Amino acid sequence: MLHAFLVMLADTAAAAPPARTFVMPPRAGTVTGDIHQVLLGPIFTEPYYCVEHYFGQLDYAGDALGTDCMVGGGLSGATGFMSPYRTNGKTNADWYGWHAEVLAPVDGVVIGVLAKPDDNVPGTMGKPPAAMLQFRTDDGVIVVLGHVTAIRVKQGQRVARGQVVALDGNNGMARAPHIHVGAYVEATAEPLQIRWDQRAMAEAQKEK
């Protein structure tokens, strides 16, 4: 996601770029020992599941060790099974996560905002960049949410974990509605593995 975006920016350096309201991500720092983790609050109140970016798969901080999360539905009492879409997934509106509220996973300050009005057709990879939000925690961790839409916060704004900051979108290098979540240590660009706060998830369910 971010790598393709950086390539695009380099290719268009001769043109006058728009004002940037996001932090250019560095290459992810080298991890030779244990992979460190960060505990995040839920990004949806709805049930969701995530597909991990494995170690070494992606090169840039915010991408490396990140995870792509989709809202699931289709369960009714003792029947049904979890599915990302209602029928065949050919339209964005058919996906359970489409325009679901996206929650801030941390307490922190919004340091980056990149909006994009385009919507991809499900099943077709879009072009970079993806719309994104970047947060800085008080202890110097940067958390990235990618593929958001209808952003509700501004750069410099302080947010609380669980606050609605955007809606789930399908833009940038994505084939379906989902949210990419990545995290890294700002000082060293060390990528962090995502862990979810299960107690916070339980509280989010109570507040629905």
Secondary structure, DSSP 4 states (H G I P E B T S, - for coil): -HHHHHHHHHHTTTS-PPPP-SPPPPBPPP--SPPPEEEE--S-SS-EEEEE--TTS--BTTTTT-EEEEE-B--BTTB---BSBSSS--SGGGBTTTTPEEEPSSSEEEEEEE-----PPTTS--PSPPPEEEEE-TTSEEEEEESEES----TT-EE-TT-EEEEE---SS-SSS-EEEEEEETTT--B-EEEE-HHHHHHHHHT-
